Structures are given as structure tokens and as C-alpha cells.
């Protein structure tokens, strides 16, 4: 009881894997009716081909060929292997043709997650240029805060990410994308408009418009104000750069925004754009991607196209 016994006559699994190349040599020998002729056709020594056939028979556990001075003929098992071998060889050749037919064409969908300033200031033109070069690639763009961009890359929900430069977690590759320094946006008639640059402390002396409460830029501004012994306390916070600029246009305050957003929304007739005079205002955007070797071709093509 409880013991397993082999059933007499039950088929046993092959002890060796079937080699596709040996299978192809078998088909050649079966069709030629001769090991010597098959060896010549396949550019292999007859002795080597014969060893391959013996190994194949050992793998199947059955004789496949009847050998005689006149050549070779098929056993019943050999006829089964020939029929299936022809189909397998045809499938393999079709696979080769399919892969080779890909040529240099790059196709597929790339999931691109990007922060707000990169979407506004850089990506529209760059994606347009990329899609003109790779018309068979679709770019699925999602706007998110930089922290969420990195998490999406780590979770393999994003193929490529764009966000503010930060220490990338293990497993994430990073490349420079663009420089996007911080600017102070003020109404054209505002006292700060007369200055070539604006210190952050000066901006804090005026009513402030905040952007995306809890986002990357909002956290930076709170931290930098705290370092000055001040408080970053916007009179109003909105969720988009166009809304920020409308608030500034209406005279409700001044705002610190990336240069890309200032250029996109701050019209010359209504705004003055002044560089923020602080070393930390030299803001960089980076590309991020989950480390893969190699990357899918469409993903690699987008990374190469976007790298600054």
C-alpha cells in the first residue's frame, strides 16, 4: 500500500530533449534516402550526421530509420517523426521569416508618464517629432507628479517617465531631459517687475499663488521658505499652471513656476517673468525607466529621442 509501481508496457518519457537541428537532419536523410546525400546537402560530415540521427533515435526511444547498403528507409515511428518534423521545420522557418521581416521597423505602444511642467513645456513638440520618425509607435501619455511617475516606473505601469531630478531608486535608470529653472511670474505693473531677478525672500513678501498643493514644487517652496525662517503661505492654491497665471493676471499675487510654464502661459502684455535668484532654482528634468537589458525597441527609441 502506498507504493507506486511502473506499469509494464507503459510509455516512458524521452530522457533527452529533441534537438531541432537533429530533427532537420533527419528530415533531410529521410527525403534523400541516404545519409551521405543528406550530409552533402546540409554541409555536414556523414559521420556527424549519423551520430545526430542516433542521438535522435535515443531521445525518442525508438528506431526511426532502417539502414542498409542501399541507403535508409523509414520505420513506422520514423514516418510519424517525418510528418511532424516537416511541420516543425516549416514553423521554424516561418518564425525566422517573421522575425527578419521586422527589419528596422519599430512599432508598439510606449506608456509615458510625465510631470506637469514637462507636459506643458517640452513634450508636445518632442513627441510630435518622435511620432513623425516612428509612425508605427503609439505614445500613451499620462500626467502625474514626479513621485507618482517614479512609482509607475517601478511598478512597470510606465515604460518611460519624465519628472524633476531626484535620487532614483534602485532598479531605475535616469537620463537628463531638460533644464527648467524656476521663475517668478508677476503682473507687468508689479514692483518686482522692475528687477532683473527676484530673490525668494522678496517673493515671500507679497501675496502668493500656490500650485498643486502637496506636489513636488509645492514641497520645495515650503522647505526653502522654512530654511529662511519664513512661511510659504499662498493666499490661494490651484491645480494647474494656466490657473496660476490667470490668478497672477488678475492681480491676486505672484507665483514661482518653472520657466516652461512661465513661457507657455505668461503673455508678455500681462506678465513679467523674472529668474528666481537662488542656486536651488536651477531645476533639471530627467527621464526615468525601469532597468531592462535590452529595453523594448519602441521604448529605447523614445528614450533616445527624448534624452537631452
BAFI-3210 file (N, C-alpha, C; in Angstrom, 3 decimals, decimal comma, padded with zeros to 6 digits):
// residues 308
n [1|2|3|4|5|6|7|8|9|10|11|12|13|14|15|16|17|18|19|20|21|22|23|24|25|26|27|28|29|30|31|32|33|34|35|36|37|38|39|40|41|42|43|44|45|46|47|48|49|50|51|52|53|54|55|56|57|58|59|60|61|62|63|64|65|66|67|68|69|70|71|72|73|74|75|76|77|78|79|80|81|82|83|84|85|86|87|88|89|90|91|92|93|94|95|96|97|98|99|100|101|102|103|104|105|106|107|108|109|110|111|112|113|114|115|116|117|118|119|120|121|122|123|124|125|126|127|128|129|130|131|132|133|134|135|136|137|138|139|140|141|142|143|144|145|146|147|148|149|150|151|152|153|154|155|156|157|158|159|160|161|162|163|164|165|166|167|168|169|170|171|172|173|174|175|176|177|178|179|180|181|182|183|184|185|186|187|188|189|190|191|192|193|194|195|196|197|198|199|200|201|202|203|204|205|206|207|208|209|210|211|212|213|214|215|216|217|218|219|220|221|222|223|224|225|226|227|228|229|230|231|232|233|234|235|236|237|238|239|240|241|242|243|244|245|246|247|248|249|250|251|252|253|254|255|256|257|258|259|260|261|262|263|264|265|266|267|268|269|270|271|272|273|274|275|276|277|278|279|280|281|282|283|284|285|286|287|288|289|290|291|292|293|294|295|296|297|298|299|300|301|302|303|304|305|306|307|308]
n.u [000,849|000,437|002,695|004,170|004,110|005,761|003,944|003,882|004,845|003,963|004,318|007,410|008,838|010,916|014,400|016,077|016,269|014,672|016,488|016,110|017,771|018,870|016,507|015,903|018,029|017,343|014,964|016,056|017,666|015,728|014,197|016,125|016,871|019,290|022,110|024,597|024,027|022,276|023,995|025,738|023,996|023,324|025,711|027,461|029,506|029,226|029,551|029,118|026,467|025,272|025,739|024,137|021,611|021,474|021,497|019,037|017,244|017,725|016,716|013,986|013,529|013,018|013,689|014,158|014,977|015,708|018,657|020,704|022,942|022,026|020,964|018,731|015,605|012,294|011,061|007,920|007,642|009,432|008,097|006,065|007,580|008,787|006,587|005,690|008,075|008,545|006,530|007,305|009,797|008,960|007,442|009,469|011,045|009,201|008,981|011,547|011,425|009,396|010,528|012,731|011,404|010,613|012,661|013,967|011,816|010,025|007,634|004,590|003,278|004,128|004,207|004,056|004,756|004,507|005,537|003,787|005,060|006,824|005,056|003,742|005,817|007,748|007,229|005,112|006,117|008,366|007,327|005,742|007,736|009,044|007,003|006,678|009,039|008,769|006,259|004,729|004,591|002,813|002,272|001,301|000,305|000,477|-000,282|001,351|002,446|005,942|006,832|004,844|005,290|007,783|007,058|005,276|007,019|008,610|006,669|006,160|004,133|004,586|006,519|008,388|009,398|009,038|010,305|011,009|014,460|015,741|017,001|017,180|015,444|016,735|017,101|016,032|016,779|018,256|018,244|019,380|016,941|015,906|016,632|014,934|014,549|013,451|011,145|009,927|006,716|005,021|002,510|002,571|002,777|003,745|005,792|008,063|008,575|010,322|012,831|015,813|016,245|014,671|014,743|013,945|013,098|012,123|009,920|008,340|007,445|005,185|001,725|000,980|000,569|-000,208|000,701|-000,609|-001,030|000,922|002,381|005,514|006,868|005,522|006,264|009,019|009,081|007,885|009,832|012,101|011,293|011,009|013,682|014,583|013,504|010,939|007,506|005,847|003,013|000,536|-002,033|-003,971|-004,333|-003,946|-004,561|-003,241|-000,889|-001,827|-004,014|-002,703|-001,343|-003,492|-004,537|-002,434|-002,491|-004,895|-004,156|-003,941|-001,719|001,755|003,741|005,748|007,074|007,980|010,245|009,307|006,513|006,037|006,758|004,875|002,354|002,412|001,643|003,257|002,123|000,789|002,274|005,293|008,265|010,632|013,873|014,323|016,380|018,294|020,345|019,173|017,164|017,895|016,650|016,342|015,025|014,480|014,687|013,186|013,341|012,448|015,046|016,126|017,561|017,876|016,073|012,634|012,216|010,678|010,435|013,151|013,713|012,126|013,306|015,891|015,216|014,181|016,151|018,070]
n.v [-001,198|002,232|002,352|003,087|001,598|000,802|000,509|-002,291|-002,046|000,569|003,793|005,560|008,708|010,707|010,669|012,597|015,861|016,812|017,843|020,544|020,937|018,406|017,135|018,387|017,406|014,720|014,803|015,602|013,364|011,356|012,241|012,281|009,669|008,706|008,828|009,857|011,500|013,324|014,476|015,849|017,702|019,211|020,179|018,910|016,552|013,094|011,201|012,749|013,511|010,992|010,351|012,298|011,416|008,978|009,892|011,205|009,110|007,812|009,736|009,671|007,054|005,032|003,191|004,985|004,839|002,470|001,068|000,316|-001,075|000,159|002,543|004,484|003,799|004,436|003,638|002,710|004,476|006,340|007,444|008,866|010,770|012,051|013,317|015,073|016,404|017,754|019,672|021,031|022,054|023,735|025,552|026,687|027,916|029,750|031,309|032,436|033,954|035,722|037,140|038,276|039,824|041,932|043,751|046,997|048,245|049,888|049,370|049,523|050,256|052,823|053,548|056,558|058,436|061,582|064,639|067,741|070,149|069,231|068,200|070,503|072,241|070,928|068,323|068,177|069,090|067,441|064,846|064,916|065,144|062,704|060,849|061,389|060,384|057,733|056,331|054,068|053,733|054,173|056,634|056,633|058,976|060,088|062,356|063,109|063,675|063,959|062,055|060,090|059,394|058,078|055,909|054,636|053,803|051,985|050,097|049,030|050,148|052,240|052,810|054,736|057,584|061,056|063,590|065,786|066,130|063,747|061,557|058,474|055,458|052,134|050,025|051,691|053,479|056,597|059,628|062,792|065,203|067,882|071,345|073,304|075,896|077,735|080,423|083,694|084,847|087,764|090,396|092,777|095,455|095,235|095,914|094,190|093,634|095,438|094,554|092,715|090,118|088,041|087,607|084,804|085,415|087,995|087,471|086,161|088,226|089,147|088,676|085,330|082,892|079,556|076,265|073,149|071,759|070,022|068,801|068,230|070,720|072,428|071,304|071,797|074,621|075,172|074,021|075,573|078,107|077,647|077,220|079,786|080,794|081,558|081,469|079,646|080,616|080,472|082,615|081,547|078,342|076,498|073,981|073,808|075,129|076,991|078,025|079,216|081,305|082,796|083,714|085,342|087,195|088,406|089,926|088,844|087,972|086,855|084,297|081,331|079,496|076,893|077,685|076,744|076,667|079,364|080,488|079,289|080,188|082,806|085,682|088,265|090,806|090,981|089,996|089,827|088,046|086,793|085,556|083,337|084,146|082,043|079,326|076,813|077,071|076,254|074,104|070,736|068,428|064,960|061,863|058,720|055,179|051,769|049,503|047,583|045,071|043,986|047,133|047,192|047,761|049,981|051,453|052,019|053,572|055,844|056,787|057,404|059,420|061,408|062,073|064,666]
n.w [000,000|-000,709|-002,285|-005,427|-008,560|-011,629|-014,571|-016,612|-019,979|-020,219|-021,737|-021,723|-020,839|-023,003|-022,345|-023,176|-024,596|-027,643|-030,347|-032,494|-034,734|-035,194|-035,813|-038,211|-039,769|-039,787|-041,299|-043,735|-044,339|-044,497|-046,678|-048,689|-048,719|-048,065|-046,008|-046,711|-048,976|-047,769|-045,888|-047,562|-048,677|-046,454|-045,639|-043,769|-042,098|-042,989|-040,956|-038,680|-039,084|-038,948|-036,264|-035,060|-035,864|-034,538|-031,902|-031,930|-032,281|-029,896|-028,138|-028,737|-028,156|-029,910|-032,927|-035,908|-038,494|-041,036|-041,814|-044,604|-047,120|-049,393|-048,635|-046,590|-044,989|-043,754|-040,520|-038,916|-036,761|-037,658|-039,842|-038,600|-037,215|-039,376|-040,684|-038,670|-038,215|-040,617|-040,460|-038,134|-038,926|-040,983|-039,497|-037,914|-039,875|-040,784|-038,518|-038,445|-040,813|-040,109|-037,973|-039,270|-041,116|-039,668|-039,754|-039,709|-038,666|-036,131|-033,771|-031,792|-028,463|-026,236|-022,874|-021,410|-018,653|-017,171|-015,535|-014,767|-015,710|-017,688|-019,524|-020,335|-021,186|-022,831|-023,931|-025,969|-028,554|-028,781|-028,677|-030,949|-032,908|-032,488|-033,144|-035,811|-036,779|-036,055|-037,079|-036,540|-033,876|-030,898|-028,494|-025,255|-023,176|-019,827|-017,276|-014,282|-010,861|-009,999|-008,062|-008,294|-010,902|-010,772|-009,149|-010,845|-012,849|-011,381|-010,714|-013,141|-014,622|-016,191|-019,079|-019,719|-017,890|-017,018|-015,037|-012,216|-011,358|-009,162|-006,581|-007,974|-007,312|-006,573|-009,380|-011,239|-014,130|-015,146|-017,068|-018,358|-019,219|-019,647|-018,957|-016,614|-015,119|-012,185|-012,174|-011,278|-011,562|-012,263|-012,226|-014,922|-014,050|-011,507|-008,588|-008,405|-011,012|-012,041|-011,490|-012,396|-011,540|-009,031|-005,587|-003,483|-000,957|-001,342|-002,946|-001,106|000,404|-000,726|-001,742|-002,490|-005,073|-005,068|-006,358|-007,127|-004,469|-002,150|-004,105|-005,970|-006,498|-004,744|-002,274|-002,307|-002,242|000,229|001,917|001,316|002,114|004,845|005,482|005,373|007,579|007,242|006,145|003,681|002,441|000,536|-000,747|-002,262|-003,719|-006,654|-009,212|-011,615|-014,028|-015,863|-014,518|-012,356|-013,678|-014,623|-012,219|-011,393|-013,457|-012,889|-010,772|-008,228|-006,908|-006,762|-008,367|-008,150|-010,639|-012,998|-015,701|-018,135|-017,830|-017,320|-019,764|-021,398|-020,538|-019,536|-020,827|-022,692|-022,590|-020,210|-018,119|-016,203|-016,368|-014,301|-013,501|-010,746|-008,154|-006,937|-005,963|-005,870|-007,638|-010,112|-011,874|-012,923|-015,307|-015,588|-017,424|-016,729|-016,314|-015,891|-015,232|-017,866|-019,924|-023,050|-023,532|-024,669|-028,186|-029,076|-026,719|-026,166|-028,396|-027,906|-025,528|-026,461|-028,248|-026,591|-024,776|-023,367]
ca.u [000,000|001,158|003,828|003,865|004,845|005,701|003,037|004,595|004,367|003,591|005,336|008,286|009,190|012,294|015,375|016,842|015,472|014,784|017,204|015,521|018,720|018,901|015,240|016,038|018,915|016,561|014,070|016,882|018,063|014,535|013,814|017,175|017,023|020,710|022,820|025,672|023,463|021,751|025,131|026,238|023,024|023,310|027,076|027,922|030,141|028,278|029,693|028,465|025,021|024,866|025,675|022,947|020,428|021,478|021,065|017,609|016,550|017,825|015,801|012,618|013,424|012,525|014,409|013,439|015,459|016,302|019,866|021,164|023,928|021,352|020,511|017,901|014,152|011,634|010,224|006,611|007,901|010,115|007,113|005,401|008,524|008,976|005,429|005,711|009,316|008,343|005,714|008,112|010,795|008,248|007,101|010,690|011,432|008,240|009,369|012,725|010,979|008,606|011,452|013,524|010,553|010,505|013,662|014,244|010,557|009,771|006,191|004,093|002,796|005,016|003,475|004,886|004,209|005,302|005,017|003,033|005,877|007,361|003,941|003,448|006,918|008,705|006,847|004,298|006,941|009,272|006,538|005,367|008,916|009,270|005,982|006,958|010,139|008,332|004,804|004,043|004,638|001,808|002,701|000,181|000,838|-000,283|000,323|001,387|003,516|007,187|006,846|003,975|005,965|008,788|006,368|004,721|008,139|008,968|005,585|006,031|002,950|005,119|007,746|009,290|008,872|009,719|010,000|012,086|015,618|015,850|017,711|016,342|015,558|017,420|016,326|015,569|017,804|017,890|018,992|018,975|015,898|015,879|016,755|013,676|014,741|012,278|010,968|008,849|005,782|004,339|001,833|003,511|002,941|004,133|007,112|009,135|008,818|011,417|014,104|016,306|015,990|013,904|015,071|012,777|012,622|011,316|008,634|007,561|006,889|003,965|000,703|001,493|-000,335|000,402|000,370|-000,649|-000,705|001,474|003,199|006,960|007,247|004,942|007,101|010,289|008,891|007,682|011,111|013,014|010,807|011,340|015,120|014,766|012,769|009,697|006,442|005,265|001,579|-000,207|-003,399|-004,821|-003,595|-004,704|-004,019|-002,607|-000,100|-002,638|-004,811|-001,777|-001,091|-004,731|-004,622|-001,452|-003,019|-005,969|-003,580|-004,141|-000,456|002,861|003,878|007,008|006,733|009,081|010,362|008,460|005,141|006,015|006,793|003,675|001,114|002,526|001,707|004,134|001,358|000,175|003,144|006,751|008,868|011,960|014,529|014,411|017,801|018,647|021,054|018,261|016,181|018,395|015,871|016,518|014,085|015,149|013,946|013,323|012,807|012,838|016,234|015,956|018,630|017,676|014,730|011,858|012,735|009,919|010,807|014,502|013,659|011,603|014,336|016,950|014,683|013,887|017,318|018,572]
ca.v [000,000|003,481|002,330|003,210|000,644|001,054|-000,390|-002,876|-001,627|001,989|004,596|006,371|009,993|010,758|011,098|013,694|016,809|016,684|018,979|020,900|020,756|016,971|016,823|018,826|016,454|013,502|015,049|015,606|011,989|010,608|012,674|011,900|008,218|008,391|009,670|010,542|012,592|014,333|015,186|016,783|018,796|020,022|020,642|018,314|015,253|011,979|010,576|013,629|013,385|009,682|010,436|013,087|010,568|008,002|010,619|011,480|007,840|007,582|010,660|009,165|005,688|004,176|003,318|005,789|004,517|001,168|001,342|-000,769|-000,560|000,940|003,806|004,406|003,852|004,823|002,749|003,324|005,646|007,326|008,158|009,844|011,857|012,808|014,178|016,146|017,143|018,687|020,785|021,807|022,802|024,818|026,560|027,377|028,794|030,853|032,179|033,193|034,961|036,731|037,999|039,043|040,793|043,121|044,680|048,133|048,863|049,951|049,533|049,194|051,351|053,186|054,242|057,680|059,180|062,803|065,668|068,803|071,118|068,627|068,091|071,837|072,981|070,237|067,069|068,205|069,156|066,289|063,662|065,074|064,818|061,271|060,098|061,562|059,472|056,358|056,420|052,866|053,709|054,994|057,108|056,830|059,952|060,310|063,424|062,792|064,267|063,213|060,876|059,072|058,950|057,086|054,702|053,961|053,106|050,836|049,109|048,627|050,729|053,209|052,396|055,887|058,647|062,356|064,327|066,575|065,340|063,311|060,289|057,395|054,233|051,000|049,412|052,726|054,220|058,010|060,415|064,197|065,507|069,311|072,333|074,029|076,658|078,385|081,859|084,376|085,478|088,875|091,297|093,685|096,705|094,913|096,453|093,237|093,579|096,357|093,915|091,727|088,828|088,186|086,668|084,107|086,173|089,110|086,934|085,819|089,458|089,500|087,632|084,238|081,905|078,231|075,315|071,706|071,593|068,702|068,328|068,369|072,129|072,953|070,841|072,519|076,010|075,157|073,720|076,706|079,190|077,257|077,432|081,233|081,187|082,156|080,511|079,729|080,554|081,047|083,073|080,601|077,296|075,922|072,676|073,835|076,330|078,009|078,672|080,093|082,511|083,597|084,392|086,433|088,183|089,132|090,742|088,237|087,668|086,426|082,851|080,710|078,413|076,562|078,537|076,199|077,118|080,823|080,777|078,786|080,839|084,199|086,540|089,425|092,034|090,953|089,421|089,911|086,778|087,093|084,384|083,258|084,247|081,065|078,201|075,673|077,316|075,628|072,862|069,834|067,333|063,736|060,699|057,552|053,937|050,541|048,943|046,352|044,903|045,321|047,705|047,017|048,678|051,234|052,183|052,538|054,639|057,041|057,284|058,030|060,631|062,423|062,434|065,991]
ca.w [000,000|-000,690|-003,170|-006,843|-009,393|-013,050|-015,292|-017,747|-021,294|-020,234|-022,426|-020,880|-021,428|-023,501|-021,357|-023,744|-025,370|-029,086|-030,922|-033,786|-035,834|-035,481|-036,474|-039,600|-040,449|-040,003|-042,431|-044,940|-044,626|-044,911|-048,021|-049,641|-048,717|-047,920|-045,057|-047,427|-049,764|-046,837|-045,317|-048,575|-048,810|-045,232|-045,385|-042,521|-042,336|-042,890|-039,637|-037,702|-039,286|-038,442|-034,793|-034,743|-036,038|-033,450|-030,699|-032,056|-032,007|-028,456|-027,478|-028,923|-027,634|-030,994|-034,200|-036,886|-039,827|-041,343|-042,572|-045,467|-048,078|-050,443|-048,075|-045,394|-045,156|-042,515|-039,716|-038,651|-035,910|-038,489|-040,671|-037,726|-036,947|-040,612|-040,913|-037,692|-038,400|-041,728|-039,972|-037,188|-039,689|-041,675|-038,489|-037,533|-040,978|-040,788|-037,405|-038,896|-041,785|-039,399|-037,228|-040,221|-041,803|-038,831|-040,261|-038,846|-038,247|-034,696|-033,587|-030,459|-027,607|-025,121|-021,810|-020,957|-017,517|-017,100|-014,646|-015,428|-016,430|-018,908|-020,481|-020,851|-021,776|-023,685|-024,572|-027,197|-029,761|-028,852|-029,040|-032,359|-033,707|-032,356|-033,873|-037,230|-037,099|-035,792|-037,241|-036,075|-032,415|-030,214|-027,178|-024,328|-022,224|-018,587|-016,466|-012,858|-010,083|-010,178|-007,199|-008,893|-012,124|-010,383|-008,680|-012,020|-013,499|-010,537|-010,770|-014,546|-015,246|-017,143|-019,760|-019,617|-017,046|-017,032|-013,816|-011,620|-010,972|-007,773|-006,475|-008,492|-006,513|-007,203|-010,452|-012,162|-014,870|-015,312|-018,051|-018,406|-020,203|-019,984|-017,875|-016,449|-013,887|-011,615|-012,422|-010,560|-012,500|-011,591|-013,166|-015,601|-013,294|-010,134|-008,237|-008,681|-012,450|-012,369|-011,161|-013,365|-010,897|-007,791|-004,507|-002,964|000,197|-001,846|-003,388|000,087|000,978|-001,462|-001,825|-003,313|-005,674|-004,994|-007,417|-006,843|-003,057|-001,842|-005,212|-005,829|-006,410|-003,503|-001,158|-002,377|-001,820|001,675|002,566|001,154|002,981|006,211|005,649|005,575|008,772|006,776|005,844|002,348|002,737|-000,592|-000,486|-002,973|-004,428|-007,765|-009,607|-012,934|-014,281|-016,540|-013,473|-011,635|-014,466|-014,643|-010,932|-011,427|-014,396|-012,214|-009,708|-006,919|-006,261|-007,618|-008,311|-008,557|-011,557|-013,912|-016,878|-019,202|-017,607|-017,476|-021,195|-022,060|-020,129|-019,115|-022,001|-022,493|-022,326|-018,891|-017,113|-016,256|-015,954|-013,792|-012,915|-009,293|-007,816|-005,899|-006,582|-005,984|-008,708|-011,348|-011,824|-014,064|-015,520|-016,006|-017,896|-015,860|-016,872|-015,201|-015,890|-018,656|-020,902|-023,603|-023,473|-025,904|-029,202|-029,093|-025,512|-026,348|-029,402|-027,265|-024,615|-027,264|-028,853|-025,579|-023,965|-023,634]
c.u [000,886|002,365|003,364|004,713|004,711|004,805|003,778|003,983|003,978|004,689|006,154|008,635|010,613|013,231|016,197|015,903|015,718|015,375|016,599|016,472|018,828|017,630|015,295|016,940|018,191|015,632|014,862|017,279|016,881|014,132|014,846|017,316|018,454|021,341|023,901|025,134|022,919|022,884|025,691|025,303|023,100|024,697|027,586|028,549|029,122|028,350|028,995|026,957|024,519|024,774|024,451|021,687|020,335|021,027|019,560|016,799|016,593|016,862|014,362|012,434|012,892|013,473|013,550|013,799|015,914|017,477|020,263|022,191|023,295|020,865|019,702|016,429|013,534|010,963|008,859|006,778|008,559|009,158|006,351|006,310|008,746|007,824|005,439|006,962|009,223|007,562|006,519|009,138|010,146|007,888|008,331|011,138|010,493|008,556|010,566|012,310|010,215|009,502|012,254|012,704|010,340|011,494|013,948|012,965|010,411|008,295|005,800|003,591|003,781|004,202|004,403|004,156|005,103|004,678|004,474|003,915|006,477|006,280|003,670|004,593|007,744|008,111|006,015|005,131|007,831|008,519|006,116|006,530|009,198|008,275|006,107|008,061|009,730|006,803|004,039|004,095|003,587|002,352|001,461|000,678|-000,108|000,445|000,219|002,494|004,758|007,248|006,006|004,559|006,968|008,141|005,785|005,815|008,521|007,938|005,355|004,674|003,349|006,381|008,812|008,617|009,681|009,315|011,196|013,224|015,578|016,621|016,784|016,513|016,278|016,507|015,801|016,777|017,315|018,818|018,502|017,955|015,929|016,170|015,462|013,731|013,460|012,309|009,884|008,004|004,987|003,547|002,815|003,774|003,406|005,526|008,265|009,471|009,971|012,782|014,498|016,082|015,243|014,375|013,791|012,205|011,767|009,939|007,731|006,946|005,564|002,960|001,148|000,359|000,393|-000,081|000,436|-000,188|-000,267|002,337|004,671|007,378|006,727|005,793|008,438|010,132|008,634|009,020|012,063|012,570|011,166|012,824|015,447|014,093|011,447|008,670|005,957|003,758|000,799|-001,597|-004,405|-003,914|-004,503|-003,972|-003,326|-001,874|-000,903|-003,515|-003,944|-001,611|-002,336|-004,891|-003,646|-001,951|-004,108|-005,466|-003,713|-002,840|000,615|003,016|005,283|006,648|007,954|009,081|009,445|007,025|005,031|005,977|005,496|002,449|001,231|002,715|002,467|003,360|000,857|001,122|004,580|007,285|010,305|012,584|014,538|015,897|018,122|019,315|020,120|017,198|016,623|017,856|016,089|015,384|014,859|014,148|014,200|012,738|013,287|014,000|015,884|017,109|018,302|016,271|013,967|012,222|011,992|010,262|012,188|014,525|013,140|012,627|015,416|016,483|014,521|015,099|017,878|020,082]
c.v [001,251|003,497|002,433|002,232|001,038|000,035|-000,952|-002,408|-000,162|002,792|005,410|007,664|009,956|011,283|012,271|014,610|016,591|017,962|019,316|020,702|019,278|016,545|017,238|017,874|015,140|013,660|015,002|014,184|011,163|010,968|012,262|010,389|007,787|009,364|010,473|011,720|013,698|015,143|016,208|017,981|019,758|020,492|020,195|016,973|014,139|011,315|011,413|013,543|012,067|009,687|011,222|012,233|009,524|008,661|010,891|010,223|007,518|008,479|010,178|007,768|004,700|004,277|004,056|005,418|003,057|001,432|000,112|-000,208|000,307|002,297|003,601|004,443|004,073|003,651|003,410|004,575|006,751|008,110|009,198|011,045|012,697|013,789|015,367|017,017|018,135|019,911|021,672|022,647|023,961|025,933|027,361|028,345|029,992|031,844|033,047|034,299|036,079|037,697|038,871|040,095|042,054|044,200|045,766|048,805|048,783|050,227|049,164|050,432|051,568|053,995|055,295|058,415|060,398|063,807|066,854|069,727|070,530|068,480|069,444|072,386|072,273|069,104|067,207|068,202|067,925|065,011|063,734|064,688|063,318|060,472|060,276|060,612|058,013|056,299|055,196|052,711|054,662|055,368|057,390|057,694|060,125|061,374|063,067|063,584|063,370|061,957|059,747|058,537|057,851|055,793|053,923|053,210|051,863|049,724|048,577|049,029|051,772|052,641|053,483|056,929|059,925|063,096|065,107|065,655|065,028|062,001|059,161|056,150|053,134|050,361|050,391|053,411|055,653|058,678|061,864|064,407|066,977|070,137|073,141|074,833|077,353|079,890|082,393|085,107|086,539|089,662|092,319|094,954|096,470|095,476|095,495|093,148|094,471|095,722|092,916|090,308|089,094|087,143|086,016|084,854|087,357|088,616|086,629|087,052|089,853|088,351|086,591|083,376|080,567|077,322|073,895|071,417|070,168|068,131|068,643|069,823|072,746|072,551|071,573|073,933|076,107|074,949|074,911|077,908|078,903|077,479|078,900|081,723|081,843|081,046|080,740|079,512|081,212|081,505|082,169|079,593|076,697|074,678|072,674|075,156|077,396|078,741|079,618|081,409|083,390|084,364|085,567|087,548|089,033|089,978|090,152|087,890|087,338|084,922|082,441|079,489|078,064|077,494|078,062|076,672|078,626|081,194|080,379|079,645|082,333|085,102|087,820|090,687|092,098|090,536|089,893|088,589|087,071|085,827|084,459|083,178|083,330|079,879|077,011|075,858|076,710|074,205|072,043|068,825|066,128|062,742|059,552|056,333|052,771|049,905|047,622|046,273|043,718|045,841|047,289|048,101|050,012|052,092|052,804|053,691|055,932|057,635|058,021|059,367|061,760|062,865|063,786|066,068]
c.w [000,000|-001,603|-004,607|-007,612|-010,843|-013,713|-016,489|-019,062|-021,363|-020,907|-021,436|-021,605|-021,950|-022,419|-021,867|-024,525|-026,858|-029,651|-032,283|-034,961|-036,206|-036,200|-037,940|-040,386|-040,723|-041,199|-043,739|-045,327|-045,124|-046,333|-049,075|-049,749|-048,510|-046,934|-045,759|-048,223|-048,862|-046,223|-046,297|-048,710|-047,627|-044,828|-044,019|-042,865|-042,137|-041,524|-038,560|-037,834|-038,724|-036,927|-034,338|-034,830|-034,932|-032,145|-030,738|-031,765|-030,518|-027,687|-027,583|-028,330|-028,646|-032,187|-035,209|-038,317|-039,883|-042,268|-043,368|-046,428|-049,162|-049,933|-046,811|-045,803|-043,787|-041,826|-039,542|-037,778|-036,720|-039,361|-039,843|-037,490|-038,197|-040,831|-039,944|-037,850|-039,533|-041,278|-039,023|-037,926|-040,440|-040,704|-038,069|-038,621|-041,070|-039,677|-037,792|-039,854|-041,093|-038,643|-038,182|-040,943|-040,983|-039,294|-039,243|-038,341|-036,734|-034,515|-032,168|-029,736|-026,470|-024,117|-021,201|-019,839|-017,288|-016,156|-015,452|-016,261|-017,696|-019,970|-021,130|-021,701|-022,821|-024,527|-025,852|-028,478|-029,900|-029,224|-030,501|-033,269|-033,667|-033,199|-035,383|-037,675|-036,944|-035,874|-036,744|-034,554|-031,856|-028,845|-026,336|-023,170|-021,041|-017,778|-014,988|-012,177|-010,182|-009,318|-007,758|-010,188|-011,798|-009,900|-009,850|-012,774|-012,707|-010,624|-012,175|-015,124|-016,280|-017,769|-019,644|-018,731|-017,236|-015,770|-013,335|-011,208|-009,483|-007,762|-006,911|-007,622|-007,279|-008,251|-011,468|-012,813|-015,093|-016,314|-017,986|-019,521|-020,620|-018,736|-017,815|-015,152|-013,441|-011,878|-011,490|-011,594|-011,743|-012,636|-013,721|-014,795|-011,863|-009,831|-008,556|-010,168|-012,867|-012,129|-012,249|-012,847|-009,598|-006,788|-003,993|-001,755|-000,226|-002,297|-002,198|000,747|000,336|-001,400|-002,848|-003,863|-005,674|-006,108|-006,877|-005,421|-002,758|-002,945|-004,998|-005,661|-005,117|-002,303|-001,133|-001,833|-000,318|002,400|002,476|001,987|004,429|006,497|005,858|006,856|008,437|006,553|004,421|002,518|001,609|-000,170|-001,187|-003,665|-005,493|-008,265|-010,954|-013,144|-015,008|-015,533|-012,638|-012,378|-014,585|-013,336|-010,871|-012,327|-013,747|-011,048|-008,328|-006,210|-007,279|-007,446|-008,723|-009,388|-012,399|-015,129|-018,004|-019,061|-017,782|-018,949|-021,879|-021,769|-019,854|-020,327|-021,720|-022,121|-020,884|-017,778|-017,287|-015,711|-015,537|-013,190|-011,389|-008,924|-006,640|-006,599|-006,787|-007,049|-010,038|-011,438|-013,092|-014,109|-016,041|-016,597|-016,933|-016,572|-016,024|-015,959|-016,577|-019,643|-021,809|-023,313|-024,734|-026,905|-029,218|-027,881|-025,667|-027,346|-028,780|-026,303|-025,395|-027,865|-027,841|-024,774|-024,361|-023,646]
res [x|x|x|x|x|x|x|x|x|x|x|x|x|x|x|x|x|x|x|x|x|x|x|x|x|x|x|x|x|x|x|x|x|x|x|x|x|x|x|x|x|x|x|x|x|x|x|x|x|x|x|x|x|x|x|x|x|x|x|x|x|x|x|x|x|x|x|x|x|x|x|x|x|x|x|x|x|x|x|x|x|x|x|x|x|x|x|x|x|x|x|x|x|x|x|x|x|x|x|x|x|x|x|x|x|x|x|x|x|x|x|x|x|x|x|x|x|x|x|x|x|x|x|x|x|x|x|x|x|x|x|x|x|x|x|x|x|x|x|x|x|x|x|x|x|x|x|x|x|x|x|x|x|x|x|x|x|x|x|x|x|x|x|x|x|x|x|x|x|x|x|x|x|x|x|x|x|x|x|x|x|x|x|x|x|x|x|x|x|x|x|x|x|x|x|x|x|x|x|x|x|x|x|x|x|x|x|x|x|x|x|x|x|x|x|x|x|x|x|x|x|x|x|x|x|x|x|x|x|x|x|x|x|x|x|x|x|x|x|x|x|x|x|x|x|x|x|x|x|x|x|x|x|x|x|x|x|x|x|x|x|x|x|x|x|x|x|x|x|x|x|x|x|x|x|x|x|x|x|x|x|x|x|x|x|x|x|x|x|x|x|x|x|x|x|x|x|x|x|x|x|x|x|x|x|x|x|x]
***
